[in-house]
Structure formats: structure tokens, C-alpha cells
Amino acid sequence: MPVIELKKGKTYKYCTCGHSEVMPFCDSAHATKGGGKPILFTAEKDGDVALCGCGNSNNKPYCDGSHAN
């Protein structure tokens, strides 16, 4: 679960294909390597946020603790 500093109002692309070189963010690797399309999300506030790193969260892009199960 990478903790990332986000900026309020900024839109981010969360990688779902697993091929990005800038995880957990999308670098469009899915276009050539296949896999899922990114999840676009806009930060609601400034600050640190735990993003899903395991791929099992039911609340992607955010970590919900699924990796612990």
C-alpha cells in the first residue's frame, strides 16, 4: 500500500494493468503490453493517501486493507 501525497483538485491515473514504470500511476503501458485501463480519480484534499498496491482492493484506487486477508 504505497502512501502517496496528492494535491486537491488534481486528476490522477491509477494503473490497473501492472506494467507501468511509475506505479501506482499509469504511464500508458497498457496500450502496448495489454491489460486494464487506468482508473481516473481526482483528489478531494491535499495530503497523504494509501493507494492499493496489491490489486485486491474493493475501493480502488484506495487501499481497503484487502492485502491483509
PQR file of N, CA, C, O and H, with PARSE charges and radii, in Angstrom:
ATOM      1  N   MET A   1       0.831  -1.175   0.000 -0.4000 1.5000
ATOM      2  CA  MET A   1       0.000   0.000   0.000 -0.0000 2.0000
ATOM      3  C   MET A   1       0.877   1.239   0.000  0.5500 1.7000
ATOM      4  O   MET A   1       1.246   1.740   1.062 -0.5500 1.4000
ATOM      5  N   PRO A   2       1.209   1.730  -1.170 -0.5600 1.5000
ATOM      6  CA  PRO A   2       2.029   2.936  -1.214  0.2800 2.0000
ATOM      7  C   PRO A   2       1.258   4.147  -0.700  0.5500 1.7000
ATOM      8  O   PRO A   2       0.107   4.370  -1.075 -0.5500 1.4000
ATOM      9  N   VAL A   3       1.903   4.919   0.155 -0.4000 1.5000
ATOM     10  CA  VAL A   3       1.313   6.165   0.633 -0.0000 2.0000
ATOM     11  C   VAL A   3       1.860   7.272  -0.257  0.5500 1.7000
ATOM     12  O   VAL A   3       3.071   7.466  -0.358 -0.5500 1.4000
ATOM     13  H   VAL A   3       2.838   4.738   0.460  0.4000 1.0000
ATOM     14  N   ILE A   4       0.957   7.987  -0.894 -0.4000 1.5000
ATOM     15  CA  ILE A   4       1.298   8.985  -1.891 -0.0000 2.0000
ATOM     16  C   ILE A   4       0.709  10.326  -1.481  0.5500 1.7000
ATOM     17  O   ILE A   4      -0.419  10.389  -0.992 -0.5500 1.4000
ATOM     18  H   ILE A   4      -0.027   7.829  -0.812  0.4000 1.0000
ATOM     19  N   GLU A   5       1.471  11.397  -1.679 -0.4000 1.5000
ATOM     20  CA  GLU A   5       0.942  12.736  -1.421 -0.0000 2.0000
ATOM     21  C   GLU A   5       0.178  13.206  -2.653  0.5500 1.7000
ATOM     22  O   GLU A   5       0.735  13.276  -3.749 -0.5500 1.4000
ATOM     23  H   GLU A   5       2.388  11.345  -2.076  0.4000 1.0000
ATOM     24  N   LEU A   6      -1.099  13.528  -2.466 -0.4000 1.5000
ATOM     25  CA  LEU A   6      -1.945  14.005  -3.549 -0.0000 2.0000
ATOM     26  C   LEU A   6      -2.262  15.480  -3.347  0.5500 1.7000
ATOM     27  O   LEU A   6      -2.214  15.993  -2.229 -0.5500 1.4000
ATOM     28  H   LEU A   6      -1.551  13.470  -1.576  0.4000 1.0000
ATOM     29  N   LYS A   7      -2.584  16.150  -4.444 -0.4000 1.5000
ATOM     30  CA  LYS A   7      -2.939  17.563  -4.424 -0.0000 2.0000
ATOM     31  C   LYS A   7      -4.416  17.723  -4.751  0.5500 1.7000
ATOM     32  O   LYS A   7      -4.898  17.201  -5.756 -0.5500 1.4000
ATOM     33  H   LYS A   7      -2.623  15.733  -5.352  0.4000 1.0000
ATOM     34  N   LYS A   8      -5.135  18.452  -3.893 -0.4000 1.5000
ATOM     35  CA  LYS A   8      -6.569  18.663  -4.058 -0.0000 2.0000
ATOM     36  C   LYS A   8      -6.881  19.207  -5.448  0.5500 1.7000
ATOM     37  O   LYS A   8      -6.247  20.150  -5.921 -0.5500 1.4000
ATOM     38  H   LYS A   8      -4.744  18.876  -3.076  0.4000 1.0000
ATOM     39  N   GLY A   9      -7.874  18.589  -6.091 -0.4000 1.5000
ATOM     40  CA  GLY A   9      -8.342  19.026  -7.394 -0.0000 2.0000
ATOM     41  C   GLY A   9      -7.571  18.459  -8.572  0.5500 1.7000
ATOM     42  O   GLY A   9      -8.013  18.591  -9.713 -0.5500 1.4000
ATOM     43  H   GLY A   9      -8.389  17.823  -5.707  0.4000 1.0000
ATOM     44  N   LYS A  10      -6.432  17.831  -8.326 -0.4000 1.5000
ATOM     45  CA  LYS A  10      -5.642  17.249  -9.411 -0.0000 2.0000
ATOM     46  C   LYS A  10      -6.207  15.877  -9.771  0.5500 1.7000
ATOM     47  O   LYS A  10      -6.569  15.096  -8.891 -0.5500 1.4000
ATOM     48  H   LYS A  10      -6.072  17.724  -7.399  0.4000 1.0000
ATOM     49  N   THR A  11      -6.277  15.592 -11.067 -0.4000 1.5000
ATOM     50  CA  THR A  11      -6.745  14.294 -11.543 -0.0000 2.0000
ATOM     51  C   THR A  11      -5.547  13.389 -11.793  0.5500 1.7000
ATOM     52  O   THR A  11      -4.557  13.796 -12.402 -0.5500 1.4000
ATOM     53  H   THR A  11      -5.983  16.226 -11.782  0.4000 1.0000
ATOM     54  N   TYR A  12      -5.654  12.157 -11.312 -0.4000 1.5000
ATOM     55  CA  TYR A  12      -4.586  11.164 -11.420 -0.0000 2.0000
ATOM     56  C   TYR A  12      -5.093   9.954 -12.192  0.5500 1.7000
ATOM     57  O   TYR A  12      -6.296   9.698 -12.243 -0.5500 1.4000
ATOM     58  H   TYR A  12      -6.458  11.826 -10.817  0.4000 1.0000
ATOM     59  N   LYS A  13      -4.161   9.208 -12.796 -0.4000 1.5000
ATOM     60  CA  LYS A  13      -4.485   7.953 -13.485 -0.0000 2.0000
ATOM     61  C   LYS A  13      -3.821   6.821 -12.706  0.5500 1.7000
ATOM     62  O   LYS A  13      -2.595   6.730 -12.647 -0.5500 1.4000
ATOM     63  H   LYS A  13      -3.184   9.416 -12.755  0.4000 1.0000
ATOM     64  N   TYR A  14      -4.641   5.962 -12.111 -0.4000 1.5000
ATOM     65  CA  TYR A  14      -4.178   4.816 -11.331 -0.0000 2.0000
ATOM     66  C   TYR A  14      -4.051   3.605 -12.255  0.5500 1.7000
ATOM     67  O   TYR A  14      -5.000   3.253 -12.955 -0.5500 1.4000
ATOM     68  H   TYR A  14      -5.637   6.036 -12.158  0.4000 1.0000
ATOM     69  N   CYS A  15      -2.884   2.972 -12.257 -0.4000 1.5000
ATOM     70  CA  CYS A  15      -2.615   1.824 -13.125 -0.0000 2.0000
ATOM     71  C   CYS A  15      -3.368   0.576 -12.657  0.5500 1.7000
ATOM     72  O   CYS A  15      -3.368   0.246 -11.471 -0.5500 1.4000
ATOM     73  H   CYS A  15      -2.112   3.258 -11.688  0.4000 1.0000
ATOM     74  N   THR A  16      -4.007  -0.107 -13.605 -0.4000 1.5000
ATOM     75  CA  THR A  16      -4.651  -1.392 -13.299 -0.0000 2.0000
ATOM     76  C   THR A  16      -4.040  -2.544 -14.090  0.5500 1.7000
ATOM     77  O   THR A  16      -4.389  -3.703 -13.862 -0.5500 1.4000
ATOM     78  H   THR A  16      -4.007   0.161 -14.568  0.4000 1.0000
ATOM     79  N   CYS A  17      -3.123  -2.237 -15.026 -0.4000 1.5000
ATOM     80  CA  CYS A  17      -2.553  -3.311 -15.852 -0.0000 2.0000
ATOM     81  C   CYS A  17      -1.320  -3.953 -15.218  0.5500 1.7000
ATOM     82  O   CYS A  17      -0.981  -5.092 -15.536 -0.5500 1.4000
ATOM     83  H   CYS A  17      -2.839  -1.296 -15.211  0.4000 1.0000
ATOM     84  N   GLY A  18      -0.647  -3.222 -14.320 -0.4000 1.5000
ATOM     85  CA  GLY A  18       0.530  -3.757 -13.656 -0.0000 2.0000
ATOM     86  C   GLY A  18       1.832  -3.601 -14.421  0.5500 1.7000
ATOM     87  O   GLY A  18       2.872  -4.077 -13.964 -0.5500 1.4000
ATOM     88  H   GLY A  18      -0.923  -2.296 -14.061  0.4000 1.0000
ATOM     89  N   HIS A  19       1.801  -2.943 -15.578 -0.4000 1.5000
ATOM     90  CA  HIS A  19       3.006  -2.806 -16.401 -0.0000 2.0000
ATOM     91  C   HIS A  19       3.660  -1.430 -16.310  0.5500 1.7000
ATOM     92  O   HIS A  19       4.720  -1.218 -16.898 -0.5500 1.4000
ATOM     93  H   HIS A  19       0.957  -2.557 -15.949  0.4000 1.0000
ATOM     94  N   SER A  20       3.062  -0.507 -15.599 -0.4000 1.5000
ATOM     95  CA  SER A  20       3.577   0.862 -15.531 -0.0000 2.0000
ATOM     96  C   SER A  20       4.954   0.924 -14.877  0.5500 1.7000
ATOM     97  O   SER A  20       5.244   0.179 -13.941 -0.5500 1.4000
ATOM     98  H   SER A  20       2.200  -0.679 -15.121  0.4000 1.0000
ATOM     99  N   GLU A  21       5.786   1.812 -15.378 -0.4000 1.5000
ATOM    100  CA  GLU A  21       7.102   2.058 -14.777 -0.0000 2.0000
ATOM    101  C   GLU A  21       7.005   3.081 -13.650  0.5500 1.7000
ATOM    102  O   GLU A  21       7.984   3.320 -12.944 -0.5500 1.4000
ATOM    103  H   GLU A  21       5.550   2.417 -16.139  0.4000 1.0000
ATOM    104  N   VAL A  22       5.829   3.687 -13.478 -0.4000 1.5000
ATOM    105  CA  VAL A  22       5.644   4.721 -12.454 -0.0000 2.0000
ATOM    106  C   VAL A  22       4.505   4.348 -11.501  0.5500 1.7000
ATOM    107  O   VAL A  22       3.719   5.203 -11.092 -0.5500 1.4000
ATOM    108  H   VAL A  22       5.034   3.493 -14.052  0.4000 1.0000
ATOM    109  N   MET A  23       4.428   3.060 -11.155 -0.4000 1.5000
ATOM    110  CA  MET A  23       3.373   2.568 -10.261 -0.0000 2.0000
ATOM    111  C   MET A  23       3.322   3.411  -8.998  0.5500 1.7000
ATOM    112  O   MET A  23       4.376   3.819  -8.510 -0.5500 1.4000
ATOM    113  H   MET A  23       5.066   2.366 -11.487  0.4000 1.0000
ATOM    114  N   PRO A  24       2.163   3.687  -8.452 -0.5600 1.5000
ATOM    115  CA  PRO A  24       0.860   3.130  -8.820  0.2800 2.0000
ATOM    116  C   PRO A  24       0.144   3.903  -9.925  0.5500 1.7000
ATOM    117  O   PRO A  24      -1.035   3.663 -10.189 -0.5500 1.4000
ATOM    118  N   PHE A  25       0.854   4.830 -10.571 -0.4000 1.5000
ATOM    119  CA  PHE A  25       0.222   5.638 -11.603 -0.0000 2.0000
ATOM    120  C   PHE A  25       0.430   5.050 -12.992  0.5500 1.7000
ATOM    121  O   PHE A  25       1.392   4.321 -13.234 -0.5500 1.4000
ATOM    122  H   PHE A  25       1.812   5.024 -10.357  0.4000 1.0000
ATOM    123  N   CYS A  26      -0.479   5.376 -13.893 -0.4000 1.5000
ATOM    124  CA  CYS A  26      -0.458   4.878 -15.265 -0.0000 2.0000
ATOM    125  C   CYS A  26       0.538   5.661 -16.112  0.5500 1.7000
ATOM    126  O   CYS A  26       0.607   6.887 -16.024 -0.5500 1.4000
ATOM    127  H   CYS A  26      -1.260   5.969 -13.696  0.4000 1.0000
ATOM    128  N   ASP A  27       1.307   4.951 -16.933 -0.4000 1.5000
ATOM    129  CA  ASP A  27       2.177   5.576 -17.928 -0.0000 2.0000
ATOM    130  C   ASP A  27       1.788   5.123 -19.339  0.5500 1.7000
ATOM    131  O   ASP A  27       2.573   5.257 -20.278 -0.5500 1.4000
ATOM    132  H   ASP A  27       1.250   3.955 -17.005  0.4000 1.0000
ATOM    133  N   SER A  28       0.587   4.594 -19.476 -0.4000 1.5000
ATOM    134  CA  SER A  28       0.014   4.110 -20.743 -0.0000 2.0000
ATOM    135  C   SER A  28       0.679   2.846 -21.272  0.5500 1.7000
ATOM    136  O   SER A  28       0.563   2.542 -22.460 -0.5500 1.4000
ATOM    137  H   SER A  28      -0.050   4.485 -18.713  0.4000 1.0000
ATOM    138  N   ALA A  29       1.370   2.106 -20.414 -0.4000 1.5000
ATOM    139  CA  ALA A  29       1.989   0.844 -20.829 -0.0000 2.0000
ATOM    140  C   ALA A  29       0.947  -0.153 -21.324  0.5500 1.7000
ATOM    141  O   ALA A  29       1.258  -1.011 -22.150 -0.5500 1.4000
ATOM    142  H   ALA A  29       1.464   2.352 -19.450  0.4000 1.0000
ATOM    143  N   HIS A  30      -0.297  -0.049 -20.826 -0.4000 1.5000
ATOM    144  CA  HIS A  30      -1.364  -0.966 -21.243 -0.0000 2.0000
ATOM    145  C   HIS A  30      -1.613  -0.892 -22.749  0.5500 1.7000
ATOM    146  O   HIS A  30      -2.103  -1.852 -23.344 -0.5500 1.4000
ATOM    147  H   HIS A  30      -0.550   0.649 -20.155  0.4000 1.0000
ATOM    148  N   ALA A  31      -1.282   0.230 -23.361 -0.4000 1.5000
ATOM    149  CA  ALA A  31      -1.516   0.402 -24.796 -0.0000 2.0000
ATOM    150  C   ALA A  31      -0.657  -0.547 -25.633  0.5500 1.7000
ATOM    151  O   ALA A  31      -1.073  -0.971 -26.711 -0.5500 1.4000
ATOM    152  H   ALA A  31      -0.884   1.010 -22.878  0.4000 1.0000
ATOM    153  N   THR A  32       0.534  -0.879 -25.141 -0.4000 1.5000
ATOM    154  CA  THR A  32       1.420  -1.773 -25.891 -0.0000 2.0000
ATOM    155  C   THR A  32       1.566  -3.149 -25.263  0.5500 1.7000
ATOM    156  O   THR A  32       1.881  -4.116 -25.956 -0.5500 1.4000
ATOM    157  H   THR A  32       0.871  -0.535 -24.265  0.4000 1.0000
ATOM    158  N   LYS A  33       1.339  -3.247 -23.951 -0.4000 1.5000
ATOM    159  CA  LYS A  33       1.548  -4.519 -23.252 -0.0000 2.0000
ATOM    160  C   LYS A  33       0.253  -5.226 -22.878  0.5500 1.7000
ATOM    161  O   LYS A  33       0.278  -6.372 -22.430 -0.5500 1.4000
ATOM    162  H   LYS A  33       1.083  -2.462 -23.388  0.4000 1.0000
ATOM    163  N   GLY A  34      -0.878  -4.550 -23.059 -0.4000 1.5000
ATOM    164  CA  GLY A  34      -2.162  -5.137 -22.715 -0.0000 2.0000
ATOM    165  C   GLY A  34      -2.490  -4.964 -21.247  0.5500 1.7000
ATOM    166  O   GLY A  34      -1.662  -4.516 -20.454 -0.5500 1.4000
ATOM    167  H   GLY A  34      -0.898  -3.618 -23.423  0.4000 1.0000
ATOM    168  N   GLY A  35      -3.690  -5.322 -20.908 -0.4000 1.5000
ATOM    169  CA  GLY A  35      -4.131  -5.195 -19.526 -0.0000 2.0000
ATOM    170  C   GLY A  35      -5.243  -4.182 -19.396  0.5500 1.7000
ATOM    171  O   GLY A  35      -5.767  -3.675 -20.387 -0.5500 1.4000
ATOM    172  H   GLY A  35      -4.363  -5.686 -21.553  0.4000 1.0000
ATOM    173  N   GLY A  36      -5.593  -3.895 -18.155 -0.4000 1.5000
ATOM    174  CA  GLY A  36      -6.701  -2.994 -17.878 -0.0000 2.0000
ATOM    175  C   GLY A  36      -6.398  -1.546 -18.182  0.5500 1.7000
ATOM    176  O   GLY A  36      -5.241  -1.148 -18.319 -0.5500 1.4000
ATOM    177  H   GLY A  36      -5.166  -4.307 -17.350  0.4000 1.0000
ATOM    178  N   LYS A  37      -7.450  -0.768 -18.284 -0.4000 1.5000
ATOM    179  CA  LYS A  37      -7.323   0.669 -18.489 -0.0000 2.0000
ATOM    180  C   LYS A  37      -7.228   1.355 -17.128  0.5500 1.7000
ATOM    181  O   LYS A  37      -7.700   0.815 -16.128 -0.5500 1.4000
ATOM    182  H   LYS A  37      -8.390  -1.091 -18.172  0.4000 1.0000
ATOM    183  N   PRO A  38      -6.621   2.539 -17.087 -0.5600 1.5000
ATOM    184  CA  PRO A  38      -6.439   3.216 -15.805  0.2800 2.0000
ATOM    185  C   PRO A  38      -7.758   3.685 -15.195  0.5500 1.7000
ATOM    186  O   PRO A  38      -8.756   3.880 -15.888 -0.5500 1.4000
ATOM    187  N   ILE A  39      -7.726   3.857 -13.884 -0.4000 1.5000
ATOM    188  CA  ILE A  39      -8.841   4.459 -13.159 -0.0000 2.0000
ATOM    189  C   ILE A  39      -8.486   5.926 -12.959  0.5500 1.7000
ATOM    190  O   ILE A  39      -7.471   6.248 -12.343 -0.5500 1.4000
ATOM    191  H   ILE A  39      -6.916   3.699 -13.320  0.4000 1.0000
ATOM    192  N   LEU A  40      -9.327   6.814 -13.482 -0.4000 1.5000
ATOM    193  CA  LEU A  40      -9.124   8.241 -13.276 -0.0000 2.0000
ATOM    194  C   LEU A  40      -9.790   8.649 -11.973  0.5500 1.7000
ATOM    195  O   LEU A  40     -10.933   8.275 -11.707 -0.5500 1.4000
ATOM    196  H   LEU A  40     -10.152   6.553 -13.983  0.4000 1.0000
ATOM    197  N   PHE A  41      -9.074   9.416 -11.162 -0.4000 1.5000
ATOM    198  CA  PHE A  41      -9.666   9.925  -9.931 -0.0000 2.0000
ATOM    199  C   PHE A  41      -9.098  11.294  -9.625  0.5500 1.7000
ATOM    200  O   PHE A  41      -7.965  11.608  -9.991 -0.5500 1.4000
ATOM    201  H   PHE A  41      -8.146   9.719 -11.378  0.4000 1.0000
ATOM    202  N   THR A  42      -9.902  12.110  -8.943 -0.4000 1.5000
ATOM    203  CA  THR A  42      -9.499  13.458  -8.564 -0.0000 2.0000
ATOM    204  C   THR A  42      -9.382  13.521  -7.055  0.5500 1.7000
ATOM    205  O   THR A  42     -10.296  13.126  -6.331 -0.5500 1.4000
ATOM    206  H   THR A  42     -10.822  11.854  -8.645  0.4000 1.0000
ATOM    207  N   ALA A  43      -8.248  14.021  -6.589 -0.4000 1.5000
ATOM    208  CA  ALA A  43      -8.015  14.127  -5.147 -0.0000 2.0000
ATOM    209  C   ALA A  43      -8.995  15.123  -4.535  0.5500 1.7000
ATOM    210  O   ALA A  43      -9.175  16.229  -5.045 -0.5500 1.4000
ATOM    211  H   ALA A  43      -7.506  14.341  -7.178  0.4000 1.0000
ATOM    212  N   GLU A  44      -9.622  14.719  -3.442 -0.4000 1.5000
ATOM    213  CA  GLU A  44     -10.600  15.564  -2.770 -0.0000 2.0000
ATOM    214  C   GLU A  44      -9.956  16.519  -1.776  0.5500 1.7000
ATOM    215  O   GLU A  44     -10.568  17.507  -1.372 -0.5500 1.4000
ATOM    216  H   GLU A  44      -9.476  13.820  -3.028  0.4000 1.0000
ATOM    217  N   LYS A  45      -8.706  16.219  -1.378 -0.4000 1.5000
ATOM    218  CA  LYS A  45      -8.000  17.088  -0.439 -0.0000 2.0000
ATOM    219  C   LYS A  45      -6.500  16.890  -0.604  0.5500 1.7000
ATOM    220  O   LYS A  45      -6.056  15.884  -1.157 -0.5500 1.4000
ATOM    221  H   LYS A  45      -8.209  15.416  -1.706  0.4000 1.0000
ATOM    222  N   ASP A  46      -5.729  17.849  -0.123 -0.4000 1.5000
ATOM    223  CA  ASP A  46      -4.277  17.718  -0.096 -0.0000 2.0000
ATOM    224  C   ASP A  46      -3.887  16.738   0.995  0.5500 1.7000
ATOM    225  O   ASP A  46      -4.525  16.685   2.046 -0.5500 1.4000
ATOM    226  H   ASP A  46      -6.090  18.666   0.327  0.4000 1.0000
ATOM    227  N   GLY A  47      -2.847  15.968   0.748 -0.4000 1.5000
ATOM    228  CA  GLY A  47      -2.327  15.114   1.801 -0.0000 2.0000
ATOM    229  C   GLY A  47      -1.986  13.717   1.339  0.5500 1.7000
ATOM    230  O   GLY A  47      -2.149  13.356   0.174 -0.5500 1.4000
ATOM    231  H   GLY A  47      -2.329  16.011  -0.106  0.4000 1.0000
ATOM    232  N   ASP A  48      -1.502  12.938   2.302 -0.4000 1.5000
ATOM    233  CA  ASP A  48      -1.088  11.564   2.043 -0.0000 2.0000
ATOM    234  C   ASP A  48      -2.291  10.629   1.997  0.5500 1.7000
ATOM    235  O   ASP A  48      -3.201  10.717   2.821 -0.5500 1.4000
ATOM    236  H   ASP A  48      -1.369  13.231   3.249  0.4000 1.0000
ATOM    237  N   VAL A  49      -2.273   9.736   1.019 -0.4000 1.5000
ATOM    238  CA  VAL A  49      -3.350   8.767   0.826 -0.0000 2.0000
ATOM    239  C   VAL A  49      -2.718   7.408   0.549  0.5500 1.7000
ATOM    240  O   VAL A  49      -1.732   7.318  -0.183 -0.5500 1.4000
ATOM    241  H   VAL A  49      -1.534   9.665   0.350  0.4000 1.0000
ATOM    242  N   ALA A  50      -3.282   6.351   1.131 -0.4000 1.5000
ATOM    243  CA  ALA A  50      -2.815   4.990   0.860 -0.0000 2.0000
ATOM    244  C   ALA A  50      -3.540   4.474  -0.375  0.5500 1.7000
ATOM    245  O   ALA A  50      -4.759   4.302  -0.369 -0.5500 1.4000
ATOM    246  H   ALA A  50      -4.083   6.424   1.725  0.4000 1.0000
ATOM    247  N   LEU A  51      -2.775   4.228  -1.435 -0.4000 1.5000
ATOM    248  CA  LEU A  51      -3.340   3.664  -2.654 -0.0000 2.0000
ATOM    249  C   LEU A  51      -3.092   2.160  -2.680  0.5500 1.7000
ATOM    250  O   LEU A  51      -2.115   1.673  -2.111 -0.5500 1.4000
ATOM    251  H   LEU A  51      -1.784   4.367  -1.440  0.4000 1.0000
ATOM    252  N   CYS A  52      -3.978   1.437  -3.340 -0.4000 1.5000
ATOM    253  CA  CYS A  52      -3.861  -0.015  -3.422 -0.0000 2.0000
ATOM    254  C   CYS A  52      -2.606  -0.412  -4.185  0.5500 1.7000
ATOM    255  O   CYS A  52      -2.348   0.085  -5.281 -0.5500 1.4000
ATOM    256  H   CYS A  52      -4.772   1.833  -3.802  0.4000 1.0000
ATOM    257  N   GLY A  53      -1.841  -1.301  -3.601 -0.4000 1.5000
ATOM    258  CA  GLY A  53      -0.652  -1.822  -4.256 -0.0000 2.0000
ATOM    259  C   GLY A  53      -0.766  -3.302  -4.573  0.5500 1.7000
ATOM    260  O   GLY A  53       0.052  -3.843  -5.318 -0.5500 1.4000
ATOM    261  H   GLY A  53      -2.051  -1.705  -2.710  0.4000 1.0000
ATOM    262  N   CYS A  54      -1.780  -3.967  -4.011 -0.4000 1.5000
ATOM    263  CA  CYS A  54      -1.914  -5.418  -4.203 -0.0000 2.0000
ATOM    264  C   CYS A  54      -2.884  -5.777  -5.325  0.5500 1.7000
ATOM    265  O   CYS A  54      -2.839  -6.891  -5.849 -0.5500 1.4000
ATOM    266  H   CYS A  54      -2.444  -3.528  -3.406  0.4000 1.0000
ATOM    267  N   GLY A  55      -3.755  -4.850  -5.695 -0.4000 1.5000
ATOM    268  CA  GLY A  55      -4.735  -5.114  -6.744 -0.0000 2.0000
ATOM    269  C   GLY A  55      -6.022  -5.739  -6.257  0.5500 1.7000
ATOM    270  O   GLY A  55      -6.910  -6.012  -7.064 -0.5500 1.4000
ATOM    271  H   GLY A  55      -3.792  -3.946  -5.270  0.4000 1.0000
ATOM    272  N   ASN A  56      -6.153  -5.978  -4.950 -0.4000 1.5000
ATOM    273  CA  ASN A  56      -7.334  -6.661  -4.423 -0.0000 2.0000
ATOM    274  C   ASN A  56      -8.356  -5.750  -3.756  0.5500 1.7000
ATOM    275  O   ASN A  56      -9.405  -6.225  -3.319 -0.5500 1.4000
ATOM    276  H   ASN A  56      -5.431  -5.757  -4.295  0.4000 1.0000
ATOM    277  N   SER A  57      -8.077  -4.466  -3.671 -0.4000 1.5000
ATOM    278  CA  SER A  57      -8.991  -3.542  -3.001 -0.0000 2.0000
ATOM    279  C   SER A  57     -10.344  -3.506  -3.700  0.5500 1.7000
ATOM    280  O   SER A  57     -10.422  -3.549  -4.928 -0.5500 1.4000
ATOM    281  H   SER A  57      -7.225  -4.080  -4.026  0.4000 1.0000
ATOM    282  N   ASN A  58     -11.396  -3.426  -2.916 -0.4000 1.5000
ATOM    283  CA  ASN A  58     -12.739  -3.239  -3.454 -0.0000 2.0000
ATOM    284  C   ASN A  58     -13.059  -1.763  -3.591  0.5500 1.7000
ATOM    285  O   ASN A  58     -14.162  -1.392  -3.992 -0.5500 1.4000
ATOM    286  H   ASN A  58     -11.333  -3.390  -1.918  0.4000 1.0000
ATOM    287  N   ASN A  59     -12.085  -0.917  -3.257 -0.4000 1.5000
ATOM    288  CA  ASN A  59     -12.273   0.527  -3.293 -0.0000 2.0000
ATOM    289  C   ASN A  59     -11.143   1.195  -4.079  0.5500 1.7000
ATOM    290  O   ASN A  59     -10.676   2.268  -3.697 -0.5500 1.4000
ATOM    291  H   ASN A  59     -11.189  -1.218  -2.932  0.4000 1.0000
ATOM    292  N   LYS A  60     -10.701   0.568  -5.173 -0.4000 1.5000
ATOM    293  CA  LYS A  60      -9.598   1.117  -5.965 -0.0000 2.0000
ATOM    294  C   LYS A  60      -9.936   2.526  -6.423  0.5500 1.7000
ATOM    295  O   LYS A  60     -11.077   2.787  -6.805 -0.5500 1.4000
ATOM    296  H   LYS A  60     -11.080  -0.304  -5.483  0.4000 1.0000
ATOM    297  N   PRO A  61      -8.997   3.416  -6.397 -0.5600 1.5000
ATOM    298  CA  PRO A  61      -7.566   3.218  -6.246  0.2800 2.0000
ATOM    299  C   PRO A  61      -7.085   3.184  -4.799  0.5500 1.7000
ATOM    300  O   PRO A  61      -5.887   3.048  -4.549 -0.5500 1.4000
ATOM    301  N   TYR A  62      -7.996   3.305  -3.857 -0.4000 1.5000
ATOM    302  CA  TYR A  62      -7.608   3.403  -2.452 -0.0000 2.0000
ATOM    303  C   TYR A  62      -7.439   2.034  -1.803  0.5500 1.7000
ATOM    304  O   TYR A  62      -8.146   1.083  -2.140 -0.5500 1.4000
ATOM    305  H   TYR A  62      -8.968   3.416  -4.060  0.4000 1.0000
ATOM    306  N   CYS A  63      -6.507   1.946  -0.880 -0.4000 1.5000
ATOM    307  CA  CYS A  63      -6.283   0.726  -0.113 -0.0000 2.0000
ATOM    308  C   CYS A  63      -7.433   0.527   0.866  0.5500 1.7000
ATOM    309  O   CYS A  63      -7.833   1.463   1.557 -0.5500 1.4000
ATOM    310  H   CYS A  63      -5.933   2.718  -0.606  0.4000 1.0000
ATOM    311  N   ASP A  64      -7.965  -0.689   0.926 -0.4000 1.5000
ATOM    312  CA  ASP A  64      -9.003  -1.012   1.906 -0.0000 2.0000
ATOM    313  C   ASP A  64      -8.561  -2.114   2.864  0.5500 1.7000
ATOM    314  O   ASP A  64      -9.377  -2.656   3.610 -0.5500 1.4000
ATOM    315  H   ASP A  64      -7.640  -1.450   0.364  0.4000 1.0000
ATOM    316  N   GLY A  65      -7.273  -2.445   2.844 -0.4000 1.5000
ATOM    317  CA  GLY A  65      -6.743  -3.461   3.745 -0.0000 2.0000
ATOM    318  C   GLY A  65      -6.883  -4.885   3.235  0.5500 1.7000
ATOM    319  O   GLY A  65      -6.554  -5.824   3.959 -0.5500 1.4000
ATOM    320  H   GLY A  65      -6.611  -2.005   2.238  0.4000 1.0000
ATOM    321  N   SER A  66      -7.361  -5.074   2.008 -0.4000 1.5000
ATOM    322  CA  SER A  66      -7.557  -6.422   1.456 -0.0000 2.0000
ATOM    323  C   SER A  66      -6.281  -7.243   1.440  0.5500 1.7000
ATOM    324  O   SER A  66      -6.337  -8.469   1.534 -0.5500 1.4000
ATOM    325  H   SER A  66      -7.628  -4.311   1.419  0.4000 1.0000
ATOM    326  N   HIS A  67      -5.134  -6.593   1.322 -0.4000 1.5000
ATOM    327  CA  HIS A  67      -3.857  -7.312   1.276 -0.0000 2.0000
ATOM    328  C   HIS A  67      -3.593  -8.084   2.566  0.5500 1.7000
ATOM    329  O   HIS A  67      -2.802  -9.027   2.575 -0.5500 1.4000
ATOM    330  H   HIS A  67      -5.088  -5.597   1.246  0.4000 1.0000
ATOM    331  N   ALA A  68      -4.245  -7.691   3.645 -0.4000 1.5000
ATOM    332  CA  ALA A  68      -4.038  -8.336   4.944 -0.0000 2.0000
ATOM    333  C   ALA A  68      -4.868  -9.608   5.093  0.5500 1.7000
ATOM    334  O   ALA A  68      -4.643 -10.388   6.019 -0.5500 1.4000
ATOM    335  H   ALA A  68      -4.888  -6.924   3.638  0.4000 1.0000
ATOM    336  N   ASN A  69      -5.814  -9.822   4.201 -0.4000 1.5000
ATOM    337  CA  ASN A  69      -6.695 -11.006   4.304 -0.0000 2.0000
ATOM    338  C   ASN A  69      -6.093 -12.214   3.630  0.5500 1.7000
ATOM    339  O   ASN A  69      -6.701 -13.285   3.624 -0.5500 1.4000
ATOM    340  H   ASN A  69      -5.996  -9.189   3.449  0.4000 1.0000
TER
END
